[in-house]
Amino acid sequence: MAKAHLLNRAYMIILHIISNLVSITRTKLTPWKNTSLQYKTLPLEIATKLFLDTTSIKTASSDFGKLVQEIPTAVFHPSTVSDISRLIKSSYTSSSPFKIAARGRGHSVGGQAMAKNGVVVEMSSLINVGIKVCRSESLGFYCDVGGEQLWIDVLRTTLEHGLAPVSWTDYLYLSVGGTLSNAGISGQAFLHGPQISNVLEMDVITGKGDFMTCSKSMNSDLFYGVLGGLGQFGIITRARIVLQKAPTRVKWVRMIYDDFATFTKDQEHLISLNHGPSYVEGSLIMKKSPANNWRSSFFSVHDEAKVNLLASECGIVYSLEVVKYYDEFGIQTIDEELDEMFKGLNFKSGFIFKKDVTFVDFLNRVRSEELKLQSKGLWDVHHPWLNLFIPKSSILKFNQRVFVDIIQKENKSAGPFLVYPMNRKR
């Protein structure tokens, strides 16, 4: 995405065939006693934290995607960061080194958190040292967060100080280390960049087991390697995250289009505005991918029926999703701001829908749908999932050849399918 020959606009495409997430349940653990791996050189305090009971191994052999299964020999439950460092050093200095993979909440889709015939590090076992909110003259507000912490807990803690991170993923029950090892992309990325663009400093354990602090100015090669490095350059044990004043409420709007070119033109217009939206995404709506899906039940029953009918008639329609944050000081002007923002947009007449919700309810919107599907036994399923960056020059062709010629005409996929613009400079 950062190569100079790409255009200034690009699109984030997310294709998801079956829509649910995985919930991992903790059960009683059985400590490691003896395995085919040569652990003889491991310190006693490390060896006693290795587990190979059936439940532990099964959990560490699967992930959100449920498409890949890689069976480890053992699962490591560290109490401290030093435990992880000792484990890695033991492998690195051993005559028979073993594979090691860090596992946050297991929401990868291709086995990235697995270690075939090796050791999976269960990051959630680390002793919780809390989330610290701070301020400095040079950095402004920030929080120091353990890599094992969940973003939902980061949100709750920072809100106690009237603050919040600026960039999110659509689902908050993910670990900080997990999303920073990928990118952390959502509808705020056009404005603030992905989550990896909003990190000031990290503590990392390298592949040699060394504990290192890194930032843009200190051990910068490690800093940039680890961010988005898929766990291949080190394990994130602490991240310093940028904060700003948190809004309290959001205006949440969806507009429906029956023409893709018009849809993308309006998306690009919105992300180019000064003082424009706080969040922009988009999605496809078809017969098997209805207006309401597991990501959020936005539409009322009447509105959903109206949109689904249009999708049935057209074969495929496009939903432009826009959010504007505000607080008590903006109550009187927020509707005027939206009207001004939407001037010149060409969504289908009569197909604009609005909601007013709290900031937390919007950011945590996927969780309520997850719990509903969990209660029906529909959450723990396979998840084929693909993320693509498409340059602006190819997006119309992509729509015709993939969305129309494959997804719509084959009519076999339920989605959701997301498509939204990003600014490469972010």
N, C-alpha and C positions, 0 to 999 in steps of 0.2 A: 504493500500500500504506500510505502514511503518513497518508492522509486520516482524519479523526476519525470519520467515520460508519461505517467498516468495523469489524467485530468484532475482538476481541483475538486470535482465532485465524484463520489463513488457511492455504491449502494451496498448495504448489508442485506444479504439474502439468507433467510433461515428456513430450511425445509424440514418439516417434522412429520413423519408418517403416522405414528400412533402417539396419542398425547396423554401422558401421565408421568409421574416422578416416582422415585424409589424412597421408601422410608426404612432406615436401618434400625433394628431393635437390638439393644444391648442385652446379652444373657450372661450367665455365670461362666467364667473363664477357667480353663485348666492350664496351669503353667507348663512350659516346655521341659521335657526331661531328656529326650534323646531323639535325634533325627539323622538323616543321611548327610546333612551338611556338617562340615567340620567346625563346630563351635567350641572346641576344646580350649582355644586360646581366649575365649571371651571372659571378661571379669565376671565374678559371681553375681554382682548387682545387676549386670546386663542379662545374663543367662536366665535369671529367675523371672525376668519380665517378658520372656518369650513364651507364647502360647500356641498350641497346635490342636486344641479341641476342635471337634467337627464344626461347631457353630462359628467359631472364630475364623477358621479356614474358609468355610463356605461364604461368609460375609465378605472377606477380603478377596474372594475369587470372582466377584461380580461387581457391577456398577450400575449407574443410571441407565445406560444403554441396553444392558442385558444382552448384548450381541457377542461379547467376548468373554471367555472364561480362562483365566490363568491361575493355576493353583500354586500358592506359596508353600514353602515348607513350614513357616512359622509366622506369627503376627506379634509384633513388638509393641508393648504398652508402656511408653516412657512416662516417668513422673516429671522429669525436668529436661530442659534443653541439653544439659550435659549428658544425659543418658543417650540422646540421639547422636551426639558427637562421638561418644565412646563406641557406639555400635558401628558407625561408619568407619572410624579409624581402625576398628578391629577387622573389618572386611578389607580395607585398603592395604593394611600391612600384612594381611594373611597370605600364605602361599596358595590358599584356595579361596579367593575372594568370592563373595556371594552378592547377588542382586539385591538392591534395596529400593523401595518406592514409598513415598509419603502418601498417606490417604487422609483427606479431610473429611468430607461427607460422602465421598464416592459418587459424585455427580458427573464424572467423566462418561464419555460414550464409547470410547475405543480401547479401554483397558489401560489408560495412562497411569492409574493408581494401583496397578497390579505388579507383582514380581514373581514370575514363574520360577519355581524351585528356589526362591529367595525369601526375603523378609519384607513384609508390609509394615510400615510404621503407622500405628493408629494415633494420629495427632490429637484426637479428642481426649486422649488419656492424660495429656499434660495438665499439671496442676494450674488451675485458673488464677492468674495473677492480676486479673482485672483489666479494664480499659481506662487509660489515663488521658484526660482532656487537659491540654496545656495551651499556653500562649507565649510567644516571644516577639520581641520587637522586629526581628528580621524575618520570621516565618509566619507571623500571624497566628491564627488558631489552628491547632492540629490535635490529633489523638494518636497515642501509641497503643498498638493492638497486637496481640499474639496471633501468629499465623493460623492457629487452630480455632480462633474465635469466629462466630457466625456474624454475618452482616446485619441480621435482625437485632442482635445484641449491641452491635456498634451503633445502630440507629437509636435504640432505646436509651443507651447511655449518653450519647451526645445530645439528644433532645432534652435531657435533664438540665443541660447548660444552654438551651436555646440554639444549639448548633447542629449541623449535619454534614456528612460528606456531600460532594457535589455530583458524583457520578455513581451509578448503580447498575446492577443487573435486574432483570425483571423478576427474579426469584431471590429472596433474601436469606433462605436457609442454606446458604453455601458458606464455606470457610473463606476467610480473608486470603490465606495462602493459596487456596485453590483457584480463586478467580484472578488473583494477581499473577499466577503462573500461566494463565491463559490470555486474558486481556481485560475482561469485565466490561461488556458492551451492552448498552441499552439505548433508549430514546433520548438520553441526555448527552450522548457521545458527540453529536454534531456541535454541541456548544462547549463542553468541557473536556472532550476527549474521553477515551475509555478509562477505567479505574487505574490502569497502569500509568496513565499520564498525570495522576494526582497523588503520587507517592513521593515523599521527601527523603525518606531514609529507610533502610532495612537492616535487620540482623539476619545473617544467612549462615547455614552450615554447609560447607563445600563438600565436594566429592572425596576430599581427603580427610574430612572430619574436622576441618578447621572452622572455628567460630569467627566470623568477620562482620563488621559493620560497613555498610556501603551506601553511597549516595551519588548524586551527579558529580560531586567534586572529590569524593573519597572512594577509592576502589571502584571507579566508574564502570570499568569493563564488566565487573561482576554485577553491578547494579543493573545495567542495561541488559545483560545476559539473562539474569534471573527473571526480570519482568517480562512476562510473555514467553518464558523459556520452557514451558511444559515440564518443569521440575528437573530438567536435565543439567542445570548449572548450580543447583543447590536447593536446600530446603529453607523456606522462609519461616523464621520463628518470631519475628516482630516486624511490623510495618508502621511507618509514621504517615498518617493520612491527612490530607488537606481538609479543613472544615470551613464552613461559612455559616452565616446566620440562617437558621431554618425557617421556612415558611410554615404556616399553620394549616392552610387549606389549598385546594387546587380546583380550578375549573377544568373539567375533563370533557372533551368534545370529540365526536366522531362524525365524519362526513363521508358519504358514499359516492363513488364514481363508477360509471359504466365504460369509461375510456381510459386505458392505461397511460397514454401519453399526457392527457390532461392531469391525471392523478400525479404523475411524477413531476410535471411542471409546477404544480401547486406545492408539492413537498419541497422542491428546491427553492421556491419563492419564500416559503415560511422560514427555512433555516438560514436564509440570507438577510433577514430583517434585523435591524438594530432594535434591541428591547423587544424581541419577538417571543416566541413560545419557549417554555422551559423544557419541553419534551416533544419529540415528533417520532412516530412510528407509522407503520401501515401494514395491512394484511389483506389476504385474498379471502373472499367469501364465495363458496360454491355449495352445491347440493350436499356433499358429504363433509363440508367444512363450514358449518353454520355460523351465523353472526355471533352467537354466544358460544364460547368454547372454554376449555379448562383454564385459560389464562385469566379470564375475568368475565363474569356475567354482567356486562355493561348494559345491554339493552333490556327494556321492559318486555313483557310477553307480547304486547301489541306491536312494539317497534321491531322486535326480533322477527315476528311473522311478516311484517312489511318488508324488511330487508331480505329475508330468505325468499320471499316471493319474487322480488326483483332479481335475485341471483338465479333462481330457477328459470326465469324468462330469458335472462341474458347469458346464462351458462357460467358466467364469472363476473363478479364485481369487486371493487377495491375500496377498502376502508382506510381513510386517512385519520389517524389518531393524534390529537393535539392536546397538550396540557399547559396551563399557565398557572404558576404558583402565585399565591398572594397571602397577606396576613391582615390583621385588623385595620391596618392603615390603608389598605387598598380596597376595602369592601365597597366603597362608594364609586370607585372608578373601574373596577375589574371588568364589568360588562362592556363599558365603552372601549376599553383596551382590546377586548376580543373582537368587537365590531370593526374596529380600525384594522386589526390584524387580518381579518377575513375579507376585507375589501378586495374585489377582483378575483376571488377564488371561483372556480367553475365546477363545484360539486353538483350533483343532480338535485334539482329543485325539490324541496320538501324532504330531503334526506340529510338533515343535520340534527344531531342529537346531543344533548348536554346533561352533565351531572355536576354536582358540587359536593365534594367529599373532603375528608381530612387528608393532610399530607401523608400520615401514616397509613391510612386505609388505601390510598392510591399505591404507595410503594409496596405494600404488603398484599396486594390484590390477589396474587396467585395462591397464597396460602389457604384462603377460605375455600377455593375450588379444589385444592389438593385434599383438604380434610373431607370434603363431600365425596370425592371419588374413593378415598381410603375407606370410608364407611360402607361403600358399595362393593369393595373388593376390586376396584378398577384402576388402582394406582400403580401397583407393582407389576408392570408389564414391559415388553420390549419397546425400545425407543430409538428407531432409526432417526438420526438427526444430522443435519449437514449445515454448516455455516460457510458462506461464500462472500468474498468481496468482488463486486462487478464494477468496472469503470463506467462512468456515465455514457461513454460512446457506445457501449454494448447493451445498455439496459433495455431498450425497446426490442432489440433482437432476442434478448433473453426472455422477455415476456412472451413473445410469439412462439419461440421454439421450446420453452420449458413450461411456462404457466398454461399456455393455450394448447400447444400441440401434444404435450405429454400429460400434464396434470389434469386439465379440464377434459380432454378427449378420452383419456383412459378411464377417468372417473372412478379411480380405485383408492384414492387417498383421502384421509380425513383431516389432515393438517394438525395444528395451525401452520400457515405459511406466512412468514413476515417479510416485508420488504420496506426498507427505509433508507433515506439518504444520510451521508456523512460528509463532513468537511475533512479532506485529507490533511490539511494544515493542523488540525486538532489531534 
